[in-house]
Amino acid sequence: MPPVLRLSQFQSSRGSQVEEPDRLPVRKPPTQRSHPPVLVLRNVRPAQPAVPEGFTYSSSTTAVVSETSDFVEVSDGPPGSGLTMGERRAHDGTWTEKFVHQRGAAVPGGAGQGKGAPKGKGKGTASEAERDFGRRMGRNTALAQRWKETWERVEDPSAAVVRTKVERHVQEVDDLDADDNAVVQQEWDEDEEGFEVVDAAGAAAASSSASSTSGPAVRDSNVLVSRTWKQRGKDKKTGRTWSRTVTRRKVRVEQEVVSESEEETMEVEASGEERGSTRHRLGRSVTNREWGSQPTGNRWRSLYSLQTLVNAQGEVCAREAVQKWYDNGQEEQSEEWETFDEFEEIVEPGGSKRLRLKKRIRSGRKDGRQHHDKCTEWHERWEEQEEPEGSELRVRRKKLEKWWREHACNNAWGEHRVEDLSATGASERVEQRKWYDNGTERQDERWTEHPDGSAEGTKEGARDGHTWGERWQRVCDGDDGNITVEKWHDDGLGTKTESKEGRRWEASKDVEWHRQELGEVVGQSDTWTINMGGNMHGDEWFESWRERQAEKSAEKSGKNAEGDTWRETWTEEYNPDGVRIRQQAEKEGSNARGDKWYEMWIEEQEKKKRALKRGQNGEGAEWQEEWGEEAREDGSGSKWTSKWADDGRGNRWGNNWGDEWGGDGEGGKRWVEDWDNKGKSEKHSHGTDGRPKH
């Protein structure tokens, strides 16, 4: 992966000029580059007129000796022909070459209509376009390499175009002196092509600019300078083959001239392993790609991109992105992350303008999969937003999301977190989520937390036809606060419930709580309500009410801080026609002094009634009273009462009485009984006219 360019580097280089070399800095394919560049000697200072020993030439009077810091050249040719032949030798003796050079050859049809020629230029003529060409061959004894090359240079003043082309073949051998019998270790071909638009004086018409663009590919008509270098080779010993293509241009984009370069490489080993890469740069925008594969099934690729953009509001933006992917046959994973910078233009006090970073967004993703029986996959997404605070960038928002899945068992789960931060780095708000789904059961929980401890959230789930959910909120004020929760549940068979509950605290201690529940069984006329609550003093209360087609019932109970307790129930029963057939009520209670009481009342269709009361005080005294009444279909019936008491000091007494009557309420009798534990026992009875009137 190429080094990550930082924003500081991007800012410091803005407005600088990117200088392009006269010749491409070519990487060595298998070894160091071993042959000299194509040179057109201009203003070379003549050496001593004597030809150095060992050089070949046709005439000492026409031979020209030239010298540079790297080599010595002896050239010779017929005067006025433009033909030059010669030899060059490095000062350190590492390489030699022979060459043939033809200058000023006419080019039929001119040179102005090739690819990349500017629009509006006319065709060149035979007298206008000139072609320089030649051949060279040489060797490098230090690197045991030899090469052959042909080259040409075509200049058409009418088209303001200069083109160059070089074709070269290089071999690395075991013995340079063996000539044709030498064993080739590795060899490669190199091709170079150049294109340049020049002005009337012959100077380059382009000056490089560091400006950037993210627009479409540049048209050929906008190319001012272009050089392309291609290489293809093979290592005879290892069987490795490679290829590489490099193109560099200066192009006109609207009113600016920007630099552009492209590079592509490919290597294939004898084992079948492959590696490749591409690189494209336009101004400050850079895109790099790499990829490869192995016979074992491993594959990978990566992408690096740095772009300078302009958004819809005209603001300058910078985008840096990285992508990675691999697959080894058992596991596959991909990663992406990017940095997006947004700038704004500010005016300095002196009137000058500069760009200032407005916002930075970092984001990324990760996706993976395992190729086995469970076929597990995982995913991750993250994002961070930074904003300048003084001279520093401060993170103001963080986002992270993860989830997993096992396809074999249809199991999936995940989590999510978003956090907002203040300028000081303190957490202001945290949003979270957790969920799972195994095909049979699922649940989704979301909540938000605030720095003062307050929070709110929801939860939903389902299993075997059941569905449920809740919504809650917590409010905090220092050590005081409260929480409320609303829940619902549906069993899928018609039973539905809703509930509300809450709790309040002061100084971190619970002060009061409450709960309410509403429910129904759909289609069965069955509904109910439950209310309950309590407080820190010990007070508690409970209420319930239920209504069904055949019954209505209610209950109340509670206690207080003084020790009092109570309970009440009430029930009504109905037949299928909706007629009430039975009523029942009960009451009971007690207090801190030891007093207790109980009451019960039953009525069945106004034909049978019964009531009971009993009590006890803290001193041990007890009492009870019971009465009943029954009316039969034929008009007969009965009434009775029974009472007794105990004063807790050993004294007990009581009395009973009753009435009975015959059909239609006619004829009957009454009995009366009085007793105590002192020996009293009085009983008597007598006949009556019938049912009593009171």
DRENDO-359513 format. One record per residue (C-alpha): residue in three letters; z, y negated, x negated. Coordinates in steps of 0.001 Angstrom, whole numbers, plus 500000, padded with zeros to 6 digits. Last residue first. Example, Ala and Ser with C-alpha at 12.3 -4.5 7.8 and 13.67 -1.06 7.14 Angstrom:
SER507140501060486330 ALA507800504500487700 
***
This chain:
HIS558232507979589308 LYS557125509318592688 PRO558640512701592050 ARG556468515701592991 GLY557930517719595844 ASP560611517440598547 THR563307518528596116 GLY565593521545595581 HIS568702521475593414 SER569831522177589850 HIS573053522076587751 LYS574144522474584154 GLU577181521075582277 SER578128522145578777 LYS580923520275576961 GLY582561522232574205 LYS583083519557571574 ASN579577520085570147 ASP578029518224573080 TRP576167519137576277 ASP574491517801579444 GLU571901519728581519 VAL569879518717584604 TRP567537520691586873 ARG565115519617589584 LYS563308521659592233 GLY560058521793594214 GLY558287521412597492 GLU554893519745597994 GLY552733518280595208 ASP549524519684596677 GLY550669523014595390 GLY554246523312594193 TRP556658521137592317 GLU558747521261589117 ASP561106518644587754 GLY563102518497584511 TRP566277517448582772 ASN567818517818579315 ASN570858516230577690 GLY572321515880574167 TRP575349515687571948 ARG576392516088568314 ASN579460514726566466 GLY580115515833562888 ARG580152512446561173 GLY576386512100560873 ASP576146510575564357 ASP573982513436565653 ALA571704512951568684 TRP569820514961571306 LYS567230514385574019 SER564950516621576137 THR562734515439578999 TRP560647517347581551 LYS557856517003584101 SER556069519756586074 GLY552931520585588044 SER551367521701591292 GLY548330519923592735 ASP546072522998592813 GLU544247521957589600 ARG547447521660587581 ALA549354518549586409 GLU551544518768583248 GLU554122516314581902 GLY556159516198578703 TRP559128514569577049 GLU560833514613573661 GLU563613512517572163 GLN565269513050568783 TRP568205511593566950 GLU569788511613563487 ALA572732509817561789 GLY573007510370558020 GLU574109506888556963 GLY570634505911555796 ASN569211506319559242 GLN567293509163560855 GLY564659509265563565 ARG562835511290566149 LYS560283510626568845 LEU558029513148570636 ALA555522512756573455 ARG553545515211575612 LYS550933514839578312 LYS548830517308580235 LYS546560516426583098 GLU545328512986581998 GLN542385514715580340 GLU544692516017577560 GLU547252513497576301 ILE549284513804573101 TRP551861511408571601 MET553828511678568318 GLU556479509409566816 TYR558426509718563532 TRP561218507737561981 LYS563069507375558692 ASP565860505041557471 GLY566964505656553890 ARG567723502047552968 ALA564452501767551006 ASN562428502224554137 SER560690505008556074 GLY557713505579558319 GLU555961507744560837 LYS553393507317563559 GLU551199509869565334 ALA548553509590568052 GLN546576512180570050 GLN543952511997572761 ARG542110514858574456 ILE539250515490576877 ARG537201512328576696 VAL533935512809578544 GLY530830512499576394 ASP528931515261578196 PRO529278517561575181 ASN533108517288575464 TYR535071514526573773 GLU538080514348571389 GLU540083511212570524 THR542341510936567439 TRP544844508378566133 THR546880508422562950 GLU549592506107561601 ARG551529506140558285 TRP554290504020556886 THR556250503393553694 ASP558871500731552845 GLY560132500691549258 GLU560526496933548871 ALA557281496711546846 ASN555285497904549788 LYS553839501143551138 GLY550780502183553043 SER549111504225555705 LYS546484503834558387 GLU544357506549559984 ALA541580506631562550 SER539738509280564554 LYS536873509686566993 GLU535581513101567968 ALA532781515101569600 GLN529762512970568651 ARG531392511737565488 GLU533286508553564652 ARG535505508057561642 TRP537961505354560644 SER540069505095557530 GLU542690502667556293 PHE544897502817553159 TRP547420500419551695 GLU549409499969548507 ASP551996497369547441 GLY553629498234544109 HIS553938494731542688 MET550810495126540541 ASN548588495368543594 GLY546993497926545891 GLY543894498835547850 MET542227501072550366 ASN539452500927552934 ILE537502503914554281 THR534745503807556915 TRP533014506669558728 THR529853507632560565 ASP528601510855562228 SER526024510531565000 GLN524346513733563733 GLY520855512448562910 VAL521867510884559585 VAL525332511813558389 GLU527005508482557705 GLY529163506705555183 LEU530884503428554338 GLU533459503216551544 GLN535746500375550511 ARG537949500100547398 HIS540586497659546202 TRP542544496658543078 GLU545235494153542176 VAL546993492603539176 ASP545951494861536280 LYS547294493611532939 SER545176491943530223 ALA546964488576530760 GLU545723488701534345 TRP543657491504535864 ARG541473492044538883 ARG539875495307540080 GLY537061496061542447 GLU535466498712544589 LYS532536498814546947 SER531141502013548430 GLU528025503312550110 THR527567506858551394 LYS524681508896552752 THR524739512449554132 GLY521338513462555509 LEU520505516533553451 GLY519194514696550378 ASP522727514258549070 ASP522423510449549147 HIS524873508321547126 TRP525587504612546805 LYS527853502554544563 GLU528919498890544288 VAL531316497977541487 THR533354494797541013 ILE535244493724537890 ASN537790490969537382 GLY539075488664534713 ASP541974487200532788 ASP542671487545529063 GLY540168484794528260 ASP538065484270531360 CYS536105487466531927 VAL533753488514534727 ARG532583492140534972 GLN529723493089537282 TRP528615496449538646 ARG525680498057540449 GLU525635501769541228 GLY523250504584541957 TRP522856508031543426 THR520225510555544402 HIS520780514205545285 GLY517731516419545802 ASP518673518780542987 ARG519563515890540640 ALA518953512121540763 GLY520217509046538936 GLU520610505290538969 LYS522882502956537010 THR523108499169537070 GLY524682496498534895 GLU526751493358534476 ALA528858491976531642 SER531504489395530782 GLY533325489887527485 ASP533089486228526412 PRO530088487041524164 HIS527966488376527033 GLU526891491988527709 THR523946493221529786 TRP523593496687531335 ARG521015499319532177 GLU521511503025532989 ASP518746505409534067 GLN519513509023534980 ARG517352512064535594 GLU518084515667536503 THR515794518622537070 GLY512733517506535072 ASN514868516812532012 ASP514946513016532393 TYR517140510739530279 TRP517959507042530180 LYS519864504424528203 ARG519392500637528440 GLN520889497628526710 GLU520758493822526924 VAL522969491884524523 ARG523573488123524916 GLU524928485382522696 SER525679487277519470 ALA526722484998516621 GLY524168484290513896 THR525041480600513482 ALA521875479459515272 SER522854481700518185 LEU521719485266518674 ASP519911487089521472 GLU520091490892521431 VAL517734493395523080 ARG518532497135523080 HIS516686500140524540 GLU517467503864524627 GLY515573507061525301 TRP515504510553526772 ALA512967513236527646 ASN513102516973528389 ASN510133518772529906 CYS511308522030528314 ALA508177522657526232 HIS507240518953526204 GLU510318517812524298 ARG510323513999524518 TRP512025511190522595 TRP512541507452523142 LYS513463504416521101 GLU513480500656521809 LEU514786497880519579 LYS514680494105520122 LYS516338491378518098 ARG516342487639518862 ARG517442484483517043 VAL517208485586513404 ARG517717482528511212 LEU515202481139508713 GLU516765478738506261 SER516180475134505173 GLY517761473600508268 GLU517648476250510936 PRO514143477660511065 GLU513430480222513800 GLU513231483999513492 GLN512214486525516147 GLU512759490226515524 GLU510909493114517153 TRP511228496885517362 ARG509421499804518993 GLU510172503486518358 HIS508597506718519539 TRP509351510424519275 GLU507491513652520013 THR508667517255520192 CYS506105520014520761 LYS508778522576521697 ASP506763525484520279 HIS505651523580517199 HIS503377520647516315 GLN505913517872515727 ARG504968514412516949 GLY505597510898515752 ASP505249507272516783 LYS506695504253514999 ARG506326500620516002 GLY506766497216514496 SER507549493567515050 ARG508437490476513059 ILE508044487125514802 ARG508341483880512842 LYS508593480479514531 LYS507909476828513780 LEU507129476862510059 ARG506193473372508933 LEU502700472216508034 ARG502230468866506325 LYS501052465388507130 SER501368462189505144 GLY502384458982506936 GLY505092457915504487 PRO507855459047506854 GLU506274462528506962 VAL504129463590509900 ILE504589467132511180 GLU502052469845511915 GLU503383473016513526 PHE503303476555512217 GLU503506480003513831 ASP504154483025511621 PHE503441486597512782 THR504831489463510698 GLU503558492960511403 TRP504645496557511568 GLU502862499780512338 GLU503857503394511762 SER502148506685512617 GLN503502510225512445 GLU502108513746512757 GLU504049516887511906 GLN503093520500511305 GLY499458520102510253 ASN500325517524507609 ASP499310514500509688 TYR499738510972508334 TRP499479507398509597 LYS500335503949508257 GLN499656500447509575 VAL500619497093508042 ALA500193493606509502 GLU500525490005508286 ARG499556487257510720 ALA499563483529509942 CYS499297480864512642 VAL497946477298512623 GLU498320475445515909 GLY495231474461517892 GLN496913475138521230 ALA494791478271521777 ASN495933479707518439 VAL494413479153514999 LEU494534482079512601 THR495257482880508952 GLN495089486614508406 LEU496801489195506212 SER495968492851506902 TYR497119496141505384 LEU495872499440506757 SER496851503023505965 ARG495434506531506286 TRP496673510086505895 ARG495581513698506185 ASN497245516915505064 GLY495337519998506247 THR495820522166503146 PRO492293521194502035 GLN493582517648501461 SER492752514342503158 GLY492630510638502363 TRP492683507107503686 GLU493159503536502513 ARG492359500235504228 ASN492882496670503029 THR492268493481505042 VAL492740489993503583 SER492510486545505171 ARG493132483761502664 GLY489462482883502345 LEU487647485979503530 ARG488932489144501895 HIS487887492725502614 ARG489228495828500916 THR488209499420501547 SER489762502700500427 GLY489016506390500036 ARG490603509612498918 GLU489324513156499449 GLU490761516528498403 GLY488144519287498481 SER489426521185495424 ALA486552519755493368 GLU488017516318494031 VAL486266513685496168 GLU486796509982495490 MET485622507044497633 THR485858503307497030 GLU484901500249499106 GLU485260496591498180 GLU484410493422500040 SER484875489814498938 GLU484590486440500635 SER485240482956499268 VAL485041479906501496 VAL482772476879501712 GLU483788474509504483 GLN481861472383506970 GLU481137475179509480 VAL481789478349507513 ARG479604478378504392 VAL479826481505502303 LYS480699482285498715 ARG480286485977498183 ARG481714488982496413 THR480627492571496969 VAL482154495661495355 THR480975499234495961 ARG482639502309494504 SER481723505969494413 TRP483460509028493058 THR482927512663492258 ARG485447515110490780 GLY484011518370489423 THR486808518596486852 LYS484760518912483646 LYS481484517402484842 ASP483223514299486205 LYS480786512750488638 GLY479599509226489345 ARG478447506580491771 GLN478924502863491182 LYS477800499844493131 TRP478180496145492308 THR477204493385494742 ARG477096489660493954 SER476558486894496514 VAL476485483108496327 LEU475539480664499091 VAL475660482984502120 ASN475362481075505414 SER471886482451506264 ASP473273485973505859 ARG475555485413508874 VAL479353485461508373 ALA481208488095510358 PRO483071486682513360 GLY485924484196513148 SER489315484579511468 THR488817481797508987 SER490431480633505810 SER490300477688503464 ALA490675478383499757 SER487455476637498903 SER484845477502496288 SER482092475100495365 ALA478551476042496264 ALA475174474616495265 ALA475169476321491879 ALA473349474227489295 GLY469603474430488718 ALA469023470699488814 ALA467329470944492203 ASP470329472705493677 VAL471098476416493487 VAL471601479190496099 GLU472771482393494452 PHE472100486112494907 GLY473214488965492685 GLU472670492728492681 GLU474414495262490452 ASP473835499014490357 GLU475919501497488372 ASP475288505192487975 TRP477829507689486698 GLU478391510397484155 GLN481112512784483063 GLN481630515264480222 VAL477975515541479274 VAL477461518074476492 ALA475357516663473656 ASN472161518529472782 ASP469966515619473866 ASP471580513306471291 ALA474000515343469169 ASP475206512184467395 LEU477105511004470476 ASP479179514183470562 ASP481333515290473556 VAL479540513075476038 GLU480388510257478458 GLN477234509192480253 VAL476262505864481827 HIS473212504982483956 ARG472549501322484760 GLU470512499398487300 VAL470856495590487177 LYS469533492991489646 THR469632489213489681 ARG468409486721492294 VAL468253482931492027 VAL467388480864495103 ALA466471477208495593 ALA463475478359497702 SER461059476057495860 PRO462893476670492591 ASP462358480441492767 GLU464348482284490079 VAL464134486042489617 ARG466412487827487089 GLU465798491442486164 TRP467649494372484699 THR467146497901483436 GLU469931499960481849 LYS470627502972479723 TRP474079504035478604 ARG476033506002476028 GLN479740506858475860 ALA481914508475473207 LEU484730505972473899 ALA485107504615470338 THR481463505313469526 ASN480155503175472331 ARG476390503605472774 GLY473388501579473801 MET470269501197475851 ARG468692498104477291 ARG465707497260479425 GLY464331493919480473 PHE463478491426483145 ASP463039487680483638 ARG461018486722486690 GLU459731483277487518 ALA458897481809490942 GLU456910478556491068 SER453477479395489648 ALA453100482546491719 THR454176480661494825 GLY457530480571496669 LYS457696480779500428 GLY459262477862502244 LYS462964477158502782 GLY464085476315506340 LYS466604479167506584 PRO468453480057503440 ALA467457483271501685 GLY470063485982502268 LYS467653488902502369 GLY464393488059500599 GLN462007485325501546 GLY462326482916498629 ALA461170485018495738 GLY457520484054495483 GLY454455485879496824 PRO453403487215493395 VAL456225486722490851 ALA455068485203487548 ALA456761486458484394 GLY458785483736482606 ARG460868485888480268 GLN460463489531479235 HIS463431491145477441 VAL463537494524475647 PHE466891495816474440 LYS468676497982471908 GLU472426498594471957 THR475408499146469673 TRP479103499787470310 THR482504500218468633 GLY481508498663465304 ASP484234496002465361 HIS481651493209465221 ALA479693494811468058 ARG476003495440467410 ARG473005494075469267 GLU469366494983468872 GLY466112493312469735 MET462913492935471613 THR461705489699473164 LEU458598489093475245 GLY458035485515476483 SER454567485706474968 GLY454648482343473175 PRO455403483864469736 PRO455208487662469641 GLY458740489117469603 ASP461989489383467635 SER465705489603468320 VAL468747490283466071 GLU472097490072467836 VAL475625490077466398 PHE478644490865468578 ASP481966489829470130 SER482614486208469116 THR478936485507469460 GLU476123485711466922 SER472389485098466909 VAL469747486135464345 VAL466148485359465247 ALA463235487318463742 THR459928485415463563 THR459706484913459805 SER461436488171458960 SER458792490062460814 SER458793493208462960 TYR462555493796463219 THR465106496580462605 PHE468779495909461807 GLY470579497880459054 GLU471492494940456802 PRO471955491610458485 VAL468834489447458874 ALA468983486366456667 PRO468740483119458576 GLN472538482722458555 ALA473811482467462107 PRO472174480460464827 ARG474553478855467376 VAL473953480046470819 ASN473072477271473256 ARG472233479775475982 LEU472183483502475512 VAL471431485363478740 LEU473985488163478806 VAL474125491375480832 PRO477598492723480144 PRO478522494964477244 HIS479043498713477731 SER482230500765477669 ARG484169500079480803 GLN487455501896480282 THR487554505431481612 PRO486758507296484859 PRO485773504366487117 LYS486895501348485048 ARG487577498471487400 VAL484963495741487566 PRO485946492121487069 LEU482744490722488648 ARG480878488165486530 ASP480783484406486660 PRO484404484494487800 GLU485319483050491228 GLU487888480253491280 VAL490063479925494366 GLN490788476231494861 SER494186475181496147 GLY494680473642499604 ARG497371476075500666 SER498652478095497721 SER502296477083498116 GLN502320477915501808 PHE500943481418501485 GLN503202482233498552 SER506227481067500503 LEU505089483088503515 ARG505265486299501513 LEU502390488558500713 VAL503292492249500947 PRO502056494156497899 PRO499161496534498564 MET500000500000500000 
***
